[in-house]
Amino acid sequence: MRKNSLVRRLAGTVVVGLLLVGVRATADDEPGAATSPTGSPATAEAEAQRLADFVVIESPGRDPVQEPWLPSPSQRLSLSMITRDELETLRPSTVMEALEFEPGVQVKRQGRKNSVLLSLRGEGTVLALMDGMYVGTWRDYRFLQSLPPSMVQEVVIIRDSTSLNYGPPQFAAQSGNGTVGFGGVLDVRLREPGDKTEGEFRAEIGSFRENVEHLHLSGPLGSKGQLGYVLSVNRSYFDGPGGQNMGYEFNDVLARTVWRYEGNSTLTLTIHREEGWREMQLAEPYSSAYGWVEEYDPWESTTTMLSINHVWDPDISTMINAYYRDMETTYHYHQIGKEFDVNESKRGADVRQTIRLWDINTLRFGGQVGTWVNPSGKLDYGGWFQRPNKTYFLKSIPQDQTDWGGYVQDELVVLPDKLTLDGGVRWDRTYVSEGFSERDGATASQGSYWQDPAISYSLGAKYELTQRQTLTARYAYSKEAVSGAYATKTGAQLDDCTENRYELGYECRVHKALVLTLTGFWKEIENGLVYDGQAQVGTDWVTAWKAADFQRYGYEAQLRGELTEGLTYFGSCTYVKSINQDTRDPDDRIPRYLLAGGLRYQTGPWKAAAAVQHTTRYQDDFLTTPQQYVDVGDFTLVDINLGRTFRAAGLEHEFYGGVRNLLDERYETVPGYKDPGLTLYTGYAVRF
């Protein structure tokens, strides 16, 4: 109770501080207020421009004609970007680890099919993309699990799922713990070639026999500089704590060519190849997976992406993307001496058209199609199953489905440099040509059918109060169309889930040393999916679900800035209160608070970072046996590192070292699966 009281006081202090600084900033912008230490308006304008340059990495301040994937203006304060520089400073071991210190993001260690799960603002459905493309499948983003940060240019996080130009709810990767709600979008964007030839070799070793080797080459090809390339090779190995079955080894190759033509138009070809294996962590005794010794070995995946962004003129562009991804693995059940092969593929294309009219209106529209083929049956839909008498049998139901979608979004400047309105609608539908419904039993295949349409729409506004203050407001609605295929203990068919969301945001850019953002949100969820243990349908045992209505509300408070040259800081507090509307009881499956903060330092030869994240206690019953709520969370994660560079023989050298999970907390975020604890690492890099 004392810890919760402390958290409340801390959060309250942050909120009050935001309001007080906002009042002060408003006064500073009023006529007669001092515009600068010298009183010069020109100096004030220059300071405002420097401030805008500082915060642009945290906002969609770039041109949607050049980058059609950018979110709408009203989503500005719900957007975060992890830049290339931040990845190199924080030194996460995977892309997923890079998300742990972002506002509203919770990274959960699940241990089995997906080694980690994501939630945004307590919502368990996250749309995961690579370069804006839907290369993953619904409920599955393993294609990102082992992607090395060295291959990533930036990570875009939008804490709002109605980003109409990204995708619909059913494209999303729903987390296995059944935490209902549409959290938002995660878009991992791969490395881009620069204007100069550069290269890096890096070697790293650490605890639990961890070792990483990485080679990166990129730059222009030819004297005109129109053609650029990226070649990145990475190997990572981790043994994990003894007896925990947590090891992995992955080898990744990224090859990319970018042709720049007719000014700002680009044609990009990308190939990403991954090979390796991964063990599935042993579960604690209260998990139904206790005693299972499983692994993916071998694991092979190839993703090919082709993207053209043709800029017809400064106000019109057309982006066309096409992709194909295949995955093959052998799934081992060592506890019973069985194995079975899994293979799947995903192919698709999307078109994004952007038209800017009269400098006050930006119209965006487009569509997507994606086909998932899974002839072997997937882990959720086939494999070895256990009968009540503890004997095992093999089932495999092929899957084949195609997702269709389209959207229209408009952005209108009502008052230049002041008020911008945006709104749009999205329609999606899935055609299942082969598959099954868990509601009818995992061995009962179905004929072809159309799922119900999914609808999303949104209305938003962004208002610049002053040069230093921004207000945003947003309403969004989503309806997904997959609940009817889930099994229930009663045999009843579940209705589709709908969600209404309301959001207000305020940002005050006091100084480049102090940027404050406060966002409040309110969500109403009807027919949300809730995990309900196991159910027997005919001769099959399948995961059961039930429906409930929820009301959720909360806020995000953020502080960030540059204290001195090269020294920046960040901090955030996310508060979420969830109530089950059917029982009027608190929904304790979501941590009430997520707190994060840190320092980044980079000047001269030195580079350092320290980051802290605290998750308060919450409960979960996923795969518990007997079904019961287990206390998880309640931990503090601390990462620190330090590096120094020097030049010798015409090359740049760097030695660095650090520690992840400094407090060595073997915390749980999903029942039965613990973090590996404290890990030390040290490395050497040479660059040219």
C-alpha positions in Angstrom: 0.0 0.0 0.0 2.9 2.4 0.8 4.4 1.7 -2.6 1.1 2.4 -4.4 0.7 5.7 -2.4 4.1 6.8 -3.4 3.4 6.1 -7.1 0.1 8.1 -6.8 1.9 11.0 -5.2 4.6 10.9 -7.9 2.1 10.8 -10.7 0.0 13.6 -9.1 3.1 15.8 -8.8 3.9 15.3 -12.5 0.4 16.3 -13.5 0.3 19.4 -11.3 3.8 20.4 -12.6 2.6 20.1 -16.2 -0.3 22.4 -15.5 1.8 25.0 -13.7 4.4 25.1 -16.4 1.7 25.3 -19.1 0.3 28.4 -17.3 3.8 29.9 -17.1 4.4 29.2 -20.8 1.1 30.8 -21.7 2.0 34.0 -19.8 5.4 34.0 -21.6 3.7 34.1 -25.0 1.3 36.9 -24.2 2.0 40.4 -25.5 4.3 42.3 -23.2 6.0 39.2 -21.9 9.8 38.9 -22.3 10.5 37.1 -25.5 14.2 36.5 -24.8 16.9 37.6 -22.3 17.6 40.5 -24.7 14.0 41.3 -25.4 14.6 40.7 -29.2 11.7 39.2 -31.1 14.1 37.9 -33.7 16.0 36.1 -31.0 12.7 34.6 -29.7 11.9 33.4 -33.2 15.3 31.8 -33.5 14.9 30.1 -30.1 11.5 28.8 -31.2 13.0 27.4 -34.4 15.8 25.6 -32.4 13.1 24.2 -30.1 11.1 22.9 -33.1 14.3 21.3 -34.4 14.7 19.6 -31.1 11.2 18.1 -30.8 10.8 17.1 -34.4 12.0 13.6 -33.8 9.0 13.1 -31.5 6.4 14.4 -33.9 5.2 13.7 -37.5 6.8 17.0 -38.6 7.8 15.5 -41.9 6.0 15.7 -45.3 3.3 13.0 -45.8 3.9 13.4 -49.6 7.4 12.2 -49.1 6.5 9.7 -46.4 2.9 8.5 -46.9 3.0 6.3 -43.8 3.1 9.2 -41.4 0.2 9.3 -39.0 -2.5 12.1 -38.8 -1.8 15.5 -37.1 -4.1 14.7 -34.2 -2.0 11.7 -33.3 1.1 13.8 -32.7 1.2 13.5 -29.0 0.5 9.8 -29.0 3.5 9.1 -31.3 7.0 8.0 -30.2 10.0 7.4 -32.4 13.1 5.5 -31.3 15.9 6.9 -33.6 19.0 5.2 -34.8 21.1 7.3 -32.4 19.0 6.2 -29.5 19.4 2.6 -30.4 23.1 3.0 -30.6 23.2 4.7 -27.2 20.8 2.5 -25.2 22.2 -0.8 -26.8 19.2 -3.1 -26.4 19.9 -6.7 -27.4 16.7 -7.0 -29.5 14.2 -4.6 -31.0 11.7 -5.7 -28.5 14.0 -4.7 -25.6 14.3 -1.2 -27.2 10.5 -0.7 -26.5 10.7 -1.3 -22.7 11.4 2.3 -21.8 8.8 3.9 -24.1 5.7 5.6 -22.7 2.7 3.2 -22.3 4.6 0.2 -23.7 4.7 -3.1 -21.8 6.9 -5.9 -23.0 5.9 -9.3 -21.6 8.0 -12.4 -21.5 5.7 -15.2 -22.6 8.3 -17.9 -23.0 6.6 -20.1 -25.6 5.2 -19.5 -29.1 5.9 -15.8 -29.0 8.9 -15.3 -26.8 7.6 -11.8 -25.9 4.2 -10.1 -26.1 3.4 -6.4 -26.3 0.6 -4.2 -25.0 0.1 -0.4 -25.4 -1.8 1.5 -22.7 -2.9 -1.9 -21.3 -4.4 -3.0 -24.6 -3.2 -6.4 -25.8 -3.6 -6.0 -29.5 -0.7 -4.4 -31.4 -0.5 -4.1 -35.1 3.2 -5.0 -35.9 4.6 -3.9 -39.3 8.0 -3.9 -41.0 8.6 -0.8 -43.2 4.8 -0.2 -43.1 4.0 -3.6 -44.6 1.9 -6.4 -43.0 4.6 -9.1 -43.4 3.4 -10.9 -40.2 0.1 -12.7 -39.6 -2.7 -12.1 -37.2 -1.8 -13.0 -33.6 1.8 -13.5 -34.6 4.8 -11.2 -34.8 7.7 -13.6 -34.4 9.2 -12.0 -37.5 10.3 -9.2 -35.2 11.3 -11.2 -32.1 15.0 -11.7 -33.0 15.5 -8.8 -35.4 18.8 -7.2 -34.3 18.7 -3.5 -33.5 21.8 -3.0 -35.7 19.5 -3.5 -38.8 16.9 -0.9 -37.7 16.8 2.8 -38.8 13.9 3.8 -36.5 10.9 2.4 -34.6 7.6 4.1 -34.8 5.1 3.6 -32.0 1.5 5.0 -32.2 -0.6 4.5 -29.1 -3.8 4.5 -31.1 -5.0 1.6 -33.3 -7.2 3.7 -35.6 -4.2 4.8 -37.7 -6.3 4.3 -40.8 -3.4 4.3 -43.3 -1.7 1.5 -41.3 -4.3 -1.2 -40.9 -7.3 -2.7 -39.2 -7.8 -4.5 -35.9 -7.8 -8.0 -37.5 -4.4 -7.5 -39.0 -3.1 -7.1 -35.5 -1.0 -9.5 -33.4 -3.2 -10.3 -30.5 -1.3 -11.2 -27.3 -2.0 -14.6 -25.9 -3.0 -13.4 -22.5 -6.3 -12.1 -23.8 -5.9 -8.6 -22.6 -8.6 -7.0 -24.7 -8.4 -3.7 -26.6 -6.7 -2.3 -29.6 -3.5 -0.8 -28.4 -1.9 0.7 -31.4 0.8 0.4 -34.1 4.5 -0.7 -34.0 6.3 -0.1 -37.3 10.0 -1.2 -37.5 11.8 0.6 -40.3 15.0 -1.0 -41.6 18.4 0.7 -42.2 18.7 3.2 -45.1 21.9 4.0 -47.1 23.6 7.3 -46.4 25.3 9.7 -48.7 28.8 8.4 -47.7 30.2 4.9 -47.7 30.5 3.6 -44.2 31.1 0.3 -42.5 31.2 -1.2 -39.0 32.3 -4.5 -37.5 31.1 -5.2 -33.9 31.8 -8.1 -31.5 30.1 -8.4 -28.1 30.2 -11.0 -25.3 28.2 -11.3 -22.2 26.6 -13.4 -19.5 25.2 -16.8 -20.2 27.6 -17.3 -23.1 26.0 -14.4 -25.0 28.0 -13.4 -28.1 27.1 -11.1 -31.0 29.0 -10.4 -34.2 27.8 -7.8 -36.6 29.0 -6.4 -40.0 27.4 -3.4 -41.6 28.2 -1.8 -45.0 26.3 0.9 -46.7 26.6 3.9 -49.0 26.2 5.1 -52.6 27.0 3.1 -55.7 28.3 5.0 -58.7 29.4 8.6 -59.0 25.9 10.1 -59.3 24.8 8.8 -55.9 21.3 7.8 -57.2 21.8 4.2 -56.2 22.5 3.2 -52.6 22.9 -0.1 -50.8 22.8 -1.6 -47.3 24.4 -5.0 -46.4 24.1 -6.0 -42.8 25.1 -9.4 -41.3 24.4 -10.4 -37.7 24.9 -13.4 -35.5 23.6 -13.6 -32.0 23.8 -16.5 -29.5 22.5 -16.7 -25.9 22.6 -19.8 -23.7 20.4 -18.5 -20.9 20.4 -19.5 -17.2 21.2 -23.1 -16.6 18.3 -25.5 -16.7 15.8 -22.9 -17.9 15.7 -23.9 -21.6 16.1 -20.2 -22.7 18.8 -20.4 -25.3 18.8 -19.2 -28.9 21.0 -18.6 -31.9 20.0 -16.5 -35.0 21.9 -15.5 -38.1 20.4 -12.5 -40.0 21.3 -11.0 -43.4 19.8 -7.8 -44.6 20.4 -6.7 -48.2 18.8 -3.5 -49.5 19.2 -1.3 -52.6 17.6 2.1 -53.0 17.3 3.9 -56.3 16.6 7.6 -56.1 15.2 9.0 -59.4 13.4 12.1 -60.7 14.2 14.1 -57.6 12.6 12.6 -54.5 11.1 9.4 -55.9 12.6 6.0 -54.7 12.5 2.4 -55.7 13.6 0.0 -52.8 14.3 -3.7 -52.9 14.8 -5.4 -49.5 15.7 -9.0 -48.7 15.9 -10.2 -45.1 17.0 -13.8 -44.4 17.0 -15.4 -40.9 18.2 -18.8 -39.8 18.6 -20.2 -36.3 16.8 -22.0 -33.4 15.1 -21.0 -30.2 14.3 -22.9 -27.0 11.0 -22.3 -25.3 11.4 -21.4 -21.6 10.5 -23.9 -19.0 7.3 -22.9 -17.2 6.7 -22.7 -13.4 4.5 -25.5 -11.8 1.3 -23.4 -11.8 1.4 -23.2 -15.6 -0.4 -25.8 -17.8 2.9 -25.9 -19.8 4.9 -27.1 -16.8 7.2 -29.9 -17.7 7.1 -29.2 -21.4 10.5 -29.1 -23.1 10.1 -27.4 -26.5 12.0 -25.6 -29.1 12.0 -24.4 -32.7 14.9 -26.0 -34.5 15.7 -25.3 -37.3 14.1 -21.9 -37.9 14.3 -20.4 -41.4 12.6 -17.3 -42.7 13.0 -15.1 -45.8 11.2 -11.8 -46.4 11.3 -9.9 -49.7 9.9 -6.4 -50.0 9.6 -4.1 -53.0 8.6 -0.5 -52.5 8.1 2.4 -55.0 7.3 5.9 -53.8 6.8 8.0 -56.9 6.6 11.7 -56.2 4.8 13.2 -59.2 5.3 16.8 -58.0 5.7 18.4 -54.5 2.0 17.8 -53.8 1.3 14.3 -55.2 2.8 10.9 -54.5 1.9 7.3 -55.1 3.4 4.5 -52.9 3.1 0.9 -54.0 4.5 -1.9 -51.7 4.6 -5.7 -52.4 6.1 -8.3 -50.1 6.5 -12.1 -49.7 7.6 -13.9 -46.5 8.0 -17.6 -45.9 8.8 -19.4 -42.7 9.7 -23.0 -42.0 10.5 -24.6 -38.6 10.4 -27.9 -36.9 8.6 -27.8 -33.6 10.0 -30.3 -31.0 8.1 -31.7 -28.1 11.1 -33.3 -26.3 9.0 -34.3 -23.2 7.2 -36.9 -25.4 9.8 -37.4 -28.1 7.7 -35.9 -30.9 8.2 -33.2 -33.5 6.2 -31.7 -36.3 7.0 -29.4 -39.2 5.4 -26.0 -39.5 5.5 -23.9 -42.7 3.7 -20.8 -43.7 3.9 -17.9 -46.1 2.4 -14.4 -46.3 2.2 -12.3 -49.5 0.5 -9.0 -50.2 0.5 -5.6 -51.6 -0.7 -2.1 -50.7 -1.2 1.2 -52.4 -1.0 4.6 -50.6 -2.0 7.7 -52.6 -1.3 11.2 -51.2 -2.6 14.5 -52.7 -2.1 17.9 -51.3 -4.6 20.5 -52.5 -4.1 24.3 -52.2 -1.6 23.9 -49.4 -4.5 23.5 -46.9 -5.8 20.0 -47.6 -4.1 16.7 -47.7 -6.1 13.7 -48.9 -4.8 10.2 -48.4 -6.4 7.0 -49.6 -5.4 3.5 -50.4 -5.9 -0.2 -49.9 -4.3 -3.5 -48.9 -4.6 -7.1 -49.7 -2.7 -9.9 -47.9 -2.9 -13.7 -48.2 -1.7 -16.1 -45.5 -1.1 -19.7 -46.4 -0.4 -22.3 -43.7 -0.6 -25.8 -45.3 1.0 -27.6 -42.4 -1.3 -26.3 -39.7 0.0 -23.9 -37.1 0.7 -24.3 -33.4 -2.7 -22.9 -32.6 -4.4 -25.0 -35.1 -2.6 -28.3 -35.3 0.1 -30.5 -33.9 0.2 -32.9 -31.0 -2.7 -32.6 -28.6 -3.3 -34.2 -25.2 -6.4 -36.2 -24.4 -7.9 -36.2 -20.9 -6.2 -39.6 -20.4 -2.8 -37.9 -21.0 -2.2 -39.7 -24.3 -1.2 -37.6 -27.4 -2.4 -37.5 -31.0 -1.5 -35.5 -34.1 -3.8 -33.1 -35.9 -3.1 -30.6 -38.6 -5.7 -28.3 -40.2 -4.4 -26.2 -43.2 -5.1 -22.5 -43.2 -5.6 -20.1 -46.1 -7.1 -16.7 -45.8 -7.0 -13.3 -47.6 -7.5 -9.9 -45.9 -8.9 -7.0 -48.0 -8.9 -3.4 -46.8 -9.3 0.2 -47.9 -9.2 3.7 -46.3 -9.8 7.3 -46.9 -8.3 10.0 -44.7 -8.4 13.8 -45.1 -6.5 16.6 -43.3 -7.7 20.2 -43.5 -5.9 23.3 -42.4 -8.7 25.5 -41.0 -6.4 28.2 -39.6 -2.9 28.4 -41.0 -0.3 27.5 -38.4 -3.1 27.1 -35.9 -5.9 24.6 -36.4 -5.8 21.4 -38.4 -8.7 18.9 -38.6 -8.4 15.3 -39.7 -10.8 12.4 -40.2 -11.3 9.2 -42.1 -12.9 5.8 -42.4 -11.5 2.3 -43.0 -13.2 -0.9 -44.1 -11.7 -4.4 -44.0 -12.9 -7.9 -44.6 -11.3 -11.4 -44.5 -12.1 -14.3 -46.8 -11.2 -17.7 -45.3 -10.8 -20.3 -48.1 -9.6 -23.0 -45.8 -9.4 -23.4 -42.1 -11.3 -24.2 -39.0 -13.1 -22.6 -36.1 -12.1 -23.4 -32.6 -15.7 -23.0 -31.7 -16.5 -26.1 -33.8 -13.4 -28.0 -32.5 -9.8 -28.0 -33.7 -10.3 -31.1 -35.9 -13.4 -29.8 -37.7 -12.3 -28.0 -40.9 -14.6 -25.5 -42.4 -15.6 -24.6 -46.0 -14.8 -21.2 -47.4 -16.6 -18.1 -46.0 -16.4 -14.4 -45.5 -15.9 -12.9 -42.0 -18.0 -10.0 -41.0 -16.6 -6.6 -42.1 -14.4 -4.6 -39.7 -15.0 -0.9 -39.6 -12.8 1.9 -38.2 -13.3 5.7 -38.3 -11.8 8.7 -36.5 -12.1 12.4 -36.1 -9.3 14.6 -34.7 -8.0 18.1 -34.3 -4.6 19.7 -33.6 -4.5 23.3 -32.3 -1.3 25.4 -31.8 -2.1 27.6 -28.8 1.2 29.4 -29.2 4.6 28.7 -30.7 5.3 26.6 -27.6 2.0 24.9 -26.8 -0.1 22.4 -28.7 -3.5 20.9 -28.0 -4.9 17.7 -29.7 -8.3 16.0 -29.5 -9.4 12.7 -31.0 -12.3 10.4 -31.2 -12.0 6.9 -32.8 -14.2 3.9 -33.2 -13.2 0.3 -34.2 -15.0 -2.9 -34.7 -13.2 -6.2 -35.3 -14.6 -9.3 -36.8 -13.0 -12.5 -35.5 -14.6 -13.2 -32.1 -17.2 -15.6 -33.7 -14.5 -18.2 -34.4 -13.5 -18.6 -30.8 -14.6 -21.4 -28.5 -16.6 -20.8 -25.3 -17.3 -23.1 -22.4 -21.1 -22.6 -23.0 -20.8 -23.2 -26.8 -22.4 -19.8 -27.5 -21.0 -17.7 -30.3 -19.3 -14.5 -29.2 -20.3 -11.1 -30.7 -17.7 -8.9 -32.4 -15.7 -6.6 -30.2 -16.2 -2.8 -30.6 -14.3 0.0 -29.0 -14.9 3.8 -28.6 -11.9 5.9 -27.7 -11.6 9.6 -26.7 -8.3 11.4 -26.2 -7.1 14.9 -25.2 -3.5 16.0 -25.4 -1.4 19.0 -24.3 2.2 19.7 -25.0 4.3 22.6 -23.6 7.7 23.3 -25.1 9.1 25.5 -22.4 12.7 25.2 -23.5 14.8 22.6 -25.2 15.7 21.5 -21.7 12.0 21.0 -20.8 9.3 19.6 -23.1 6.2 18.4 -21.2 3.4 16.3 -22.7 0.1 15.2 -21.0 -2.4 12.9 -22.7 -5.6 11.8 -21.2 -7.7 8.9 -22.7 -11.0 7.2 -22.1 -12.0 3.9 -23.7 -15.3 1.9 -23.8 -15.0 -1.7 -24.9 -18.0 -3.9 -25.7 -17.7 -7.7 -26.0 -14.0 -7.8 -25.3 -12.3 -11.2 -25.3 -11.3 -12.5 -21.9 -9.3 -15.7 -21.4 -11.5 -18.4 -19.8 -9.3 -21.5 -19.4 -9.7 -24.7 -21.4 -12.9 -26.1 -22.9 -13.6 -29.5 -24.5 -15.3 -29.3 -27.9 -16.1 -32.8 -29.1 -12.9 -34.7 -28.6 -10.7 -31.6 -28.7 -9.4 -29.4 -25.9 -9.1 -25.8 -27.0 -8.6 -22.4 -25.4 -11.9 -21.0 -24.2 -12.9 -17.3 -24.2 -15.7 -15.2 -22.9 -16.9 -11.7 -23.5 -17.1 -8.7 -21.1 -17.6 -5.0 -21.4 -14.8 -2.7 -20.1 -14.3 0.9 -19.3 -10.7 2.2 -19.2 -9.3 5.6 -18.6 -6.0 7.1 -17.8 -3.2 9.5 -18.7 0.4 9.7 -19.9 2.7 12.3 -18.6 6.1 12.8 -20.4 9.1 15.0 -19.8 12.1 15.2 -22.0 14.8 17.7 -22.9 18.5 18.5 -23.5 20.1 19.6 -20.3 23.5 20.5 -21.7 25.2 19.8 -25.0 25.1 16.0 -25.5 23.1 15.2 -22.3 19.4 14.5 -22.8 16.9 13.0 -20.5 13.4 11.4 -20.7 10.7 10.4 -18.3 7.2 9.1 -18.5 4.3 8.0 -16.3 1.4 6.0 -17.7 -1.7 5.4 -15.5 -4.5 3.1 -16.6 -7.7 2.2 -14.6 -9.8 -0.6 -16.0 -13.3 -1.6 -14.8 -15.3 -4.6 -15.8 -18.7 -3.1 -16.6 -20.5 -6.4 -16.2 -19.4 -6.9 -12.6 -18.3 -3.3 -11.8 -15.1 -4.8 -10.4 -11.6 -3.4 -11.2 -9.8 -5.2 -14.0 -6.6 -6.0 -12.2 -5.0 -7.8 -15.3 -3.4 -4.4 -16.3 -0.6 -2.8 -14.3 -2.0 0.5 -12.9 1.3 2.4 -13.5 4.2 2.1 -15.9 7.0 4.5 -15.0 10.2 5.0 -17.1 13.0 7.4 -17.3 16.7 7.8 -18.2 19.7 9.8 -19.3 21.6 9.7 -22.6 25.0 11.3 -22.9 27.1 11.6 -26.1 29.8 14.1 -26.5 33.4 13.9 -27.6 34.8 10.3 -27.2 32.2 9.3 -24.6 28.8 7.7 -24.9 26.7 6.5 -22.0 23.1 5.8 -21.1 21.1 4.8 -18.1 17.4 3.8 -18.2 14.9 2.7 -15.5 11.4 1.2 -15.9 9.0 0.2 -13.1 5.9 -1.9 -13.6 3.4 -2.1 -10.7 1.8 -5.3 -9.6 -1.1 -6.8 -11.6 -2.7 -10.2 -12.1 -3.0 -12.8 -14.9 -4.5 -16.2 -15.2 -3.2 -17.2 -18.7 -2.5 -21.0 -18.9 -2.6 -21.4 -15.1 -3.7 -24.7 -13.8 -6.0 -24.8 -11.9 -7.2 -21.6 -13.4 -6.3 -18.9 -11.0 -5.1 -15.3 -10.9 -1.4 -15.0 -10.1 0.4 -11.8 -9.0 2.9 -10.7 -11.6 4.8 -7.5 -12.3 6.0 -5.3 -9.4 9.6 -5.0 -10.6 12.1 -2.3 -11.5 14.3 -2.7 -14.6 17.6 -0.9 -14.7 20.0 -0.8 -17.8 23.2 1.1 -17.9 26.2 1.2 -20.3 29.3 3.2 -21.1 31.5 3.5 -24.2 34.5 5.4 -25.4 35.7 6.0 -29.0 39.1 6.9 -30.3 40.7 7.1 -33.7 43.8 5.1 -34.8 45.1 4.0 -38.2 42.4 6.1 -40.0 39.6 4.1 -38.3 37.2 4.9 -35.4 37.4 2.4 -32.6 35.0 1.9 -29.6 35.1 -0.1 -26.5 31.9 -0.4 -24.4 30.3 -2.3 -21.7 27.1 -2.4 -19.6 24.6 -4.3 -17.6 20.9 -5.2 -18.3 18.5 -5.7 -15.4 21.0 -4.4 -12.9 18.9 -5.3 -9.9 18.8 -8.9 -11.0 15.0 -9.2 -10.6 13.7 -12.6 -12.0 10.3 -10.9 -12.5 7.3 -12.4 -14.2 5.0 -10.5 -16.7 3.1 -13.6 -17.8 2.4 -16.4 -15.2 5.1 -19.1 -15.2 7.9 -17.3 -17.2 10.7 -15.3 -15.6 13.2 -12.8 -16.9 16.7 -14.3 -17.1 18.0 -11.7 -14.6 21.2 -9.7 -14.6 23.3 -9.9 -17.7 26.7 -8.2 -18.2 28.1 -7.5 -21.7 31.2 -5.8 -23.2 32.0 -5.2 -26.8 34.3 -3.7 -29.4 33.5 -1.9 -32.6 35.5 -0.5 -35.5 34.1 1.9 -38.1 35.2 3.7 -41.2 
